[in-house]
Amino acid sequence: MAEHVPVLLDRILELFAPVLGKPDAVLVDATLGLGGHSDALLSAHPGLTLVGLDRDPAALERSAERLRHHGDRVHLVHAVYDELPEALAGLGMSTVDGLLFDLGVSSMQLDRDERGFSYARDAPLDMRMDPTTGPTAADVLNTYPPGELIRILREYGEERFAQRIVRSVVSARETEPFERSGRLVELLYAAVPAASRRTGGHPAKRTFQALRIEVNGELEVLRRAMPAALGALAMGGRIVVESYQSLEDRLVKQALAAKAKSRTPEGLPVELPGHGPELRLLTRGAEQANEAEIEANPRASSVRLRAAERIGEAAK
């Protein structure tokens, strides 16, 4: 397996430095993965306590080994990130000083053929981030009605050839159910017009993204997770979110922007007490990796980073 390189690590260390240096600081890494960001943050802040969440038991096992040298400062929880309040409550915590989200599929999940996330290698069509529960990508392809498949490809993959692809999928599954990614990739090569293949990247990219988002409920989870996470952020605490596709980034942008606005009615000459912004945005738009980082770590090519700091109490 290729060495795991955390995306935008230096920038994340910089953003969290002002708030994680105090002796009792608590950071939630809501998408722990292989623990690269968390390891660096724990090393940089000897008084920091980490709560690491991940829905993937294999990721938690790998991270437990990686973070073992930090001792009892590390608390790992098998949970999806919209379950953050319950995870904190289980540890006797209610607020935290830092929140980190590194969204999307992890390096380990992409690199393990049996997980079925990559269209570059033939593998079982699984795509579950938690392989212990829920339907697989094969289940989606083989059982969803055509209209629902078209909706998923259009909404989650932004695939303009969704109708053509689904027509081919429905025809093929009547002969034999889908089980492996190689067969789906062949179908997509045939269904997506050659002109689009030349200019639009790999013809399987958008369909695989759509299936993965559907299987794992990623956008619904993120919609629930953002307000839950922001509700747990202490005064002066900071949230940093890395997104890798436009649908996620849009949800994050909207959630942060809504809390960064004044709630005082327009036209009043002064800010009403308790009606000021809850958040201060720390990035102008979404920050991207520079060419040097992308060359060293190709996964950084699509990252969009947004960050904010709590400056006001939550609305009652």
C-alpha positions as CSV (number, residue, x, y, z in Angstrom):
1,M,0.0,0.0,0.0
2,A,1.3,3.5,-0.9
3,E,2.3,5.7,2.1
4,H,-0.6,7.7,3.3
5,V,0.0,11.5,2.9
6,P,-2.4,13.8,4.8
7,V,-3.8,16.5,2.5
8,L,-3.0,20.2,3.3
9,L,-1.4,19.1,6.6
10,D,0.7,22.3,7.1
11,R,-2.3,24.5,6.6
12,I,-4.4,22.5,9.0
13,L,-1.7,22.7,11.7
14,E,-1.6,26.4,11.1
15,L,-5.4,26.9,11.4
16,F,-5.6,24.9,14.6
17,A,-2.5,26.2,16.3
18,P,-4.2,29.1,18.1
19,V,-6.8,26.9,19.8
20,L,-5.3,23.5,20.5
21,G,-2.2,24.6,22.5
22,K,-4.0,24.9,25.9
23,P,-3.5,21.9,28.3
24,D,-7.1,20.7,28.3
25,A,-7.9,21.2,24.5
26,V,-10.1,18.6,22.8
27,L,-10.1,17.9,19.1
28,V,-12.7,15.7,17.2
29,D,-11.3,14.2,14.1
30,A,-14.7,13.2,12.6
31,T,-13.3,11.3,9.7
32,L,-10.2,9.6,11.3
33,G,-9.2,7.4,8.4
34,L,-5.5,6.4,8.8
35,G,-5.0,9.1,11.4
36,G,-2.4,11.2,9.6
37,H,-3.8,14.6,10.5
38,S,-4.5,13.5,14.1
39,D,-1.1,12.1,14.6
40,A,0.5,15.4,13.5
41,L,-1.8,17.5,15.7
42,L,-1.3,15.3,18.8
43,S,2.5,15.6,18.3
44,A,2.3,19.4,17.9
45,H,0.1,19.8,21.0
46,P,1.3,17.7,24.0
47,G,-1.8,18.6,26.1
48,L,-4.3,17.8,23.4
49,T,-7.0,15.1,23.8
50,L,-8.3,13.5,20.6
51,V,-11.7,12.0,19.9
52,G,-11.4,10.1,16.6
53,L,-14.6,8.9,14.8
54,D,-14.8,6.6,11.8
55,R,-17.5,4.3,10.5
56,D,-14.8,1.9,9.1
57,P,-13.6,-0.7,11.6
58,A,-10.5,-1.4,9.6
59,A,-9.6,2.3,9.7
60,L,-10.0,2.5,13.5
61,E,-7.8,-0.6,13.9
62,R,-5.0,0.9,11.7
63,S,-5.3,4.3,13.5
64,A,-5.2,2.7,16.9
65,E,-1.9,1.3,16.1
66,R,-0.6,4.5,14.6
67,L,-1.7,6.6,17.5
68,R,-0.8,4.2,20.3
69,H,2.3,6.2,21.3
70,H,0.1,9.1,22.3
71,G,-1.4,6.9,25.1
72,D,-4.6,7.9,26.9
73,R,-4.9,11.2,25.1
74,V,-6.6,9.2,22.3
75,H,-10.3,8.0,22.3
76,L,-11.5,6.2,19.2
77,V,-15.2,5.6,18.5
78,H,-16.8,3.5,15.8
79,A,-19.4,6.0,14.6
80,V,-20.6,8.0,11.6
81,Y,-19.8,11.7,12.0
82,D,-23.5,12.7,12.3
83,E,-23.4,10.7,15.6
84,L,-20.8,13.2,17.1
85,P,-23.0,14.4,19.9
86,E,-23.7,10.9,21.1
87,A,-20.0,10.0,20.8
88,L,-19.0,13.0,23.0
89,A,-21.7,12.3,25.5
90,G,-20.4,8.7,25.9
91,L,-17.1,10.2,26.8
92,G,-18.6,12.7,29.3
93,M,-17.9,15.7,26.9
94,S,-20.2,18.3,25.5
95,T,-18.0,20.9,23.8
96,V,-14.7,20.7,21.9
97,D,-12.0,23.2,20.8
98,G,-11.4,21.8,17.3
99,L,-13.4,19.9,14.7
100,L,-11.7,18.3,11.6
101,F,-13.6,16.8,8.7
102,D,-11.6,15.2,5.8
103,L,-14.6,14.1,3.7
104,G,-15.0,11.4,1.0
105,V,-13.3,8.1,0.5
106,S,-10.1,7.4,2.4
107,S,-6.8,6.4,0.9
108,M,-7.0,3.0,2.6
109,Q,-10.5,2.4,1.1
110,L,-9.3,3.3,-2.4
111,D,-6.1,1.2,-2.1
112,R,-7.9,-2.0,-0.9
113,D,-9.2,-3.8,-4.0
114,E,-11.8,-5.8,-2.1
115,R,-13.6,-2.6,-1.0
116,G,-14.6,-1.9,-4.6
117,F,-14.2,1.9,-4.5
118,S,-11.7,2.2,-7.4
119,Y,-12.8,1.9,-11.0
120,A,-9.1,1.3,-11.9
121,R,-9.1,-2.3,-10.7
122,D,-11.7,-5.1,-11.0
123,A,-13.2,-5.9,-7.6
124,P,-16.5,-6.7,-5.9
125,L,-19.0,-3.8,-6.2
126,D,-19.1,-3.1,-2.5
127,M,-18.3,0.6,-1.7
128,R,-19.5,0.5,1.9
129,M,-17.4,2.6,4.2
130,D,-18.6,0.4,7.0
131,P,-18.5,-3.1,5.4
132,T,-20.4,-4.6,8.4
133,T,-23.8,-3.0,7.5
134,G,-26.1,-1.8,4.7
135,P,-26.6,-2.4,1.0
136,T,-23.6,-2.6,-1.4
137,A,-23.2,-0.8,-4.7
138,A,-24.1,-4.1,-6.4
139,D,-27.4,-4.1,-4.5
140,V,-28.1,-0.5,-5.7
141,L,-27.4,-1.4,-9.4
142,N,-29.3,-4.6,-9.3
143,T,-32.5,-3.6,-7.4
144,Y,-33.2,0.1,-7.8
145,P,-35.9,1.2,-10.3
146,P,-34.5,2.9,-13.4
147,G,-35.9,6.3,-12.4
148,E,-34.2,6.2,-9.0
149,L,-30.9,5.2,-10.7
150,I,-31.1,8.1,-13.1
151,R,-31.8,10.5,-10.2
152,I,-28.7,9.2,-8.3
153,L,-26.4,9.5,-11.2
154,R,-27.6,13.0,-12.0
155,E,-27.7,14.4,-8.5
156,Y,-24.7,12.7,-6.9
157,G,-22.5,12.2,-10.0
158,E,-23.6,15.2,-12.0
159,E,-23.6,12.7,-14.9
160,R,-25.3,14.1,-18.0
161,F,-25.5,10.7,-19.7
162,A,-27.4,9.2,-16.8
163,Q,-30.3,8.0,-18.9
164,R,-28.1,6.2,-21.4
165,I,-26.1,4.6,-18.7
166,V,-29.2,3.4,-16.8
167,R,-30.7,2.0,-19.9
168,S,-27.6,-0.1,-20.4
169,V,-27.5,-1.1,-16.7
170,V,-31.1,-2.3,-16.7
171,S,-30.7,-4.3,-19.9
172,A,-27.5,-5.9,-18.6
173,R,-28.8,-6.8,-15.1
174,E,-31.7,-8.7,-16.7
175,T,-29.2,-11.1,-18.2
176,E,-26.9,-11.3,-15.2
177,P,-26.8,-9.3,-11.9
178,F,-23.8,-7.0,-11.4
179,E,-21.2,-8.3,-9.0
180,R,-17.8,-6.8,-10.0
181,S,-16.6,-3.3,-10.9
182,G,-14.8,-4.5,-14.1
183,R,-18.1,-5.3,-15.8
184,L,-19.6,-2.0,-14.9
185,V,-16.6,-0.1,-16.2
186,E,-16.9,-1.9,-19.5
187,L,-20.5,-0.9,-19.7
188,L,-19.7,2.7,-19.0
189,Y,-17.1,2.8,-21.7
190,A,-19.7,1.7,-24.1
191,A,-22.5,4.0,-22.9
192,V,-20.6,7.2,-22.6
193,P,-19.9,8.9,-26.0
194,A,-16.4,8.8,-27.3
195,A,-16.2,12.6,-27.5
196,S,-17.0,13.0,-23.8
197,R,-14.5,10.3,-22.9
198,R,-11.8,12.4,-24.6
199,T,-12.5,15.5,-22.6
200,G,-14.5,14.6,-19.5
201,G,-12.1,12.3,-17.7
202,H,-12.6,8.6,-17.0
203,P,-16.2,7.6,-18.0
204,A,-16.6,5.7,-14.7
205,K,-15.6,8.5,-12.4
206,R,-19.0,10.1,-12.0
207,T,-21.0,6.9,-11.8
208,F,-18.7,5.5,-9.1
209,Q,-18.9,8.7,-7.1
210,A,-22.7,8.6,-7.3
211,L,-22.9,5.0,-6.2
212,R,-20.5,5.6,-3.3
213,I,-22.5,8.6,-2.1
214,E,-25.8,6.6,-2.3
215,V,-24.4,3.5,-0.6
216,N,-23.0,5.5,2.3
217,G,-25.7,8.2,2.5
218,E,-22.8,10.8,2.4
219,L,-24.8,13.9,1.7
220,E,-27.6,13.2,4.1
221,V,-25.1,12.4,6.8
222,L,-23.2,15.7,6.1
223,R,-26.4,17.7,6.2
224,R,-27.1,16.3,9.7
225,A,-23.5,16.4,10.8
226,M,-22.7,20.1,10.2
227,P,-25.2,21.6,12.6
228,A,-24.5,18.9,15.2
229,A,-20.8,19.6,15.0
230,L,-21.1,23.4,15.1
231,G,-23.4,23.0,18.1
232,A,-20.5,21.2,20.0
233,L,-17.9,23.8,19.2
234,A,-16.8,25.8,22.2
235,M,-16.4,29.6,22.1
236,G,-13.2,30.4,20.3
237,G,-13.1,26.9,18.9
238,R,-12.4,26.2,15.2
239,I,-13.7,23.9,12.5
240,V,-11.8,22.8,9.4
241,V,-13.4,20.9,6.6
242,E,-11.7,19.3,3.5
243,S,-14.1,18.4,0.7
244,Y,-13.2,16.7,-2.6
245,Q,-16.3,17.2,-4.8
246,S,-18.6,20.1,-5.4
247,L,-21.7,18.7,-3.7
248,E,-20.0,18.3,-0.4
249,D,-18.2,21.7,-0.6
250,R,-21.5,23.4,-1.4
251,L,-23.2,22.0,1.8
252,V,-20.2,23.0,3.9
253,K,-20.1,26.5,2.4
254,Q,-23.9,27.0,3.1
255,A,-23.6,25.7,6.7
256,L,-20.7,27.9,7.6
257,A,-22.1,31.0,5.7
258,A,-25.4,30.7,7.5
259,K,-23.8,30.9,10.9
260,A,-21.4,33.7,9.9
261,K,-24.3,36.2,9.3
262,S,-25.8,38.6,11.7
263,R,-29.3,37.7,12.9
264,T,-30.2,41.3,13.7
265,P,-33.1,42.4,11.4
266,E,-32.0,44.6,8.5
267,G,-32.3,48.3,9.0
268,L,-31.5,48.4,12.7
269,P,-28.6,50.8,13.4
270,V,-27.0,48.5,16.1
271,E,-26.5,44.8,16.5
272,L,-29.1,43.3,18.9
273,P,-27.6,41.5,21.9
274,G,-27.3,37.8,21.2
275,H,-28.1,38.3,17.5
276,G,-24.5,38.7,16.1
277,P,-22.8,36.1,13.9
278,E,-22.0,32.8,15.5
279,L,-18.9,32.1,13.3
280,R,-16.1,34.1,11.7
281,L,-14.9,32.6,8.4
282,L,-11.1,31.9,8.4
283,T,-10.8,31.3,4.7
284,R,-11.7,33.5,1.7
285,G,-13.8,31.0,-0.3
286,A,-12.4,27.5,-0.5
287,E,-8.6,27.1,-0.3
288,Q,-6.9,24.7,-2.7
289,A,-3.6,22.8,-2.7
290,N,-0.7,24.4,-4.6
291,E,1.1,22.7,-7.5
292,A,4.0,21.4,-5.3
293,E,1.6,19.6,-2.9
294,I,-0.5,18.1,-5.8
295,E,2.7,16.8,-7.4
296,A,3.7,15.2,-4.1
297,N,0.2,14.0,-3.2
298,P,-2.2,13.7,-6.2
299,R,-5.2,13.2,-3.9
300,A,-4.8,16.9,-3.0
301,S,-5.7,18.0,-6.6
302,S,-9.4,18.3,-5.9
303,V,-9.4,19.4,-2.2
304,R,-11.4,22.4,-1.1
305,L,-10.7,23.6,2.4
306,R,-13.0,25.8,4.5
307,A,-12.5,26.9,8.1
308,A,-14.3,29.0,10.7
309,E,-14.1,30.1,14.3
310,R,-16.9,30.4,16.9
311,I,-17.3,34.0,18.0
312,G,-20.9,34.1,19.3
313,E,-23.4,32.0,21.1
314,A,-25.7,29.7,19.2
315,A,-29.2,31.0,18.6
316,K,-31.7,29.8,21.2
